[in-house]
Amino acid sequence: MNRHNVLRTVFAVPGTVAYDEATAVFNLAATARPEQAVTARSVAEVRAAVREAAARDLPVRVHTTGHASGARPPVDGGLLIRTRLDGGVVVDAERRIARIPAGTTWGEVVAAAAPHGLTAAHGSAASVGVVGYLLGGGVSFYGRHTGLAANSVRAVELVTADGESVRADADSDPELLWALRGGGGGFGVVTAVEVELFPVAKVVTGGTYWSAAHARPLLTAWRDWAASAPRRATTSLRVMNLPPVPGVPPALASGPVICVDGAVFAASADDVADARREAEDLLAPLRALAEPLMDTWALTAAAGVLDAHMDPADPVPFIGDHFLLTELGDDAVDAFLGVCGEGSGSPLVVATLRQLGGAFRDADPRGGVLNQVDAAYAYMGSGPPFGPVTPADLEKHCNAVRAALEPWNTGRTVPSLVEGADRPQCHLDAAAVAAVDRIRARIDPHRRFAGDIGPGATAIG
């Protein structure tokens, strides 16, 4: 019996442990319900699965950790391939390149790069999958220095619709590499990526929390600092309504709080003093405005950045929205606090303003189709449909926030920040969409992976 036939017998169906493992997602409000599913642990298994799907004329969907399940069209019917490829992260310290198998999480990458004094433009949580984050843009706490994380991708290995393995890099199919980085998916099954790393000695990172009663002066002071902040600093301001559940510090569950978190990194030991001073330039005026409820900012190793945002480690259901803002003047501050601040009745557990600018705005000549973000801030807000809060309540409030901030909405989004597939999305202009569609048609002429294309990323019905 050949390998292809062996794999055919292990496609999992609903009601089995293997199916549950393969279809697991982080956002429990966006579950996956394919007809069949498989967890692939080698390139050979991916190739056999794709060929078997073609033989059965099954559409194919792909995910790794399932963190982006809410942002893509629902996974209903067909075959879902979950990639969790063996091999581990391999770091070439001399070239500052990491080869990362699909299914790897950012916690694994940070741990592998740290002994070499290097890190990557990673996500805010250790459990986030590398591939989806990178190819969806990637807005890192290092991003005002590195730009979009997608720009750090130097090669992509994938299995195409005919079951063949290909490599896209600067020398071999650079057109495909360009389209993969921000093109919206639908090209095949990514099996590995090569990512450029950068040096980091220490990082000043963490979060400071205050009662939301002080939101107006804190937000204004943070915004004023952000206007001329150094590029080694990337931060966010969040309004949080945390429930009194295990893992949430009691001080943060007694009412809405304001949090300023992020990272200021030092590339070498010689930069540590400057990084500490620049962090203090941000935090000292904020701490002077009001006594913090909790303060975790500290000088740490690079791994500390993964803990700064305090993202939940376990899957949760959530519904939310995302868009980009041109500016955050006084009127925008008032509008934001009016729908997300204390007394607004917001059902959102978190409403975030992520600082952009810096290298995020720089067009990278080596980048992909999405290689810059022309905006000052990114908004993300979400909440769980728990207790008296229904999905309809959350959707209604998402619309209210969008309406309140509409005068400053750029009309664009970053795929890796999108919370819901049914929310307005646009990250490419019409010319870019047409160019990506042409490349996608070359790679997947029978549209085997069409269901994996993100909303707004194709002009083909």
Salt bridges, closest charged atoms under 4 A:
GLU45 OE2 - ARG3 NH2 2.62
GLU52 OE1 - HIS4 NE2 3.08
GLU52 OE2 - ARG8 NE 2.78
GLU52 OE2 - ARG56 NE 2.70
ASP57 OD1 - ARG448 NH1 3.27
ASP76 OD1 - ARG33 NH2 3.05
ASP92 OD2 - ARG95 NH1 3.44
GLU108 OE2 - ARG84 NH2 3.28
GLU157 OE1 - ARG99 NH2 2.75
GLU157 OE2 - ARG167 NH1 3.46
GLU164 OE1 - ARG47 NH2 3.33
GLU164 OE2 - ARG51 NH2 2.73
ASP169 OD2 - ARG167 NE 2.71
ASP173 OD1 - ARG442 NH2 3.00
GLU175 OE1 - ARG442 NH2 2.96
GLU194 OE2 - ARG167 NH1 3.11
GLU196 OE1 - ARG154 NH2 2.83
GLU196 OE1 - ARG366 NH2 3.10
ASP224 OD1 - ARG223 NH2 2.97
ASP261 OD2 - ARG238 NH2 2.86
ASP261 OD2 - HIS309 ND1 2.73
ASP274 OD1 - ARG277 NH2 3.64
GLU278 OE1 - ARG232 NE 2.64
GLU278 OE2 - ARG277 NH2 3.80
GLU280 OE1 - ARG287 NH1 3.51
ASP281 OD2 - ARG277 NH1 3.57
ASP295 OD2 - ARG287 NE 2.75
ASP321 OD1 - ARG402 NH2 2.90
ASP321 OD2 - ARG423 NH2 3.24
ASP330 OD1 - ARG223 NH1 2.81
ASP334 OD1 - ARG216 NE 2.79
ASP362 OD2 - ARG231 NH1 2.75
ASP374 OD1 - ARG361 NE 2.99
ASP437 OD1 - ARG440 NH1 2.78
ASP452 OD1 - ARG61 NE 2.60
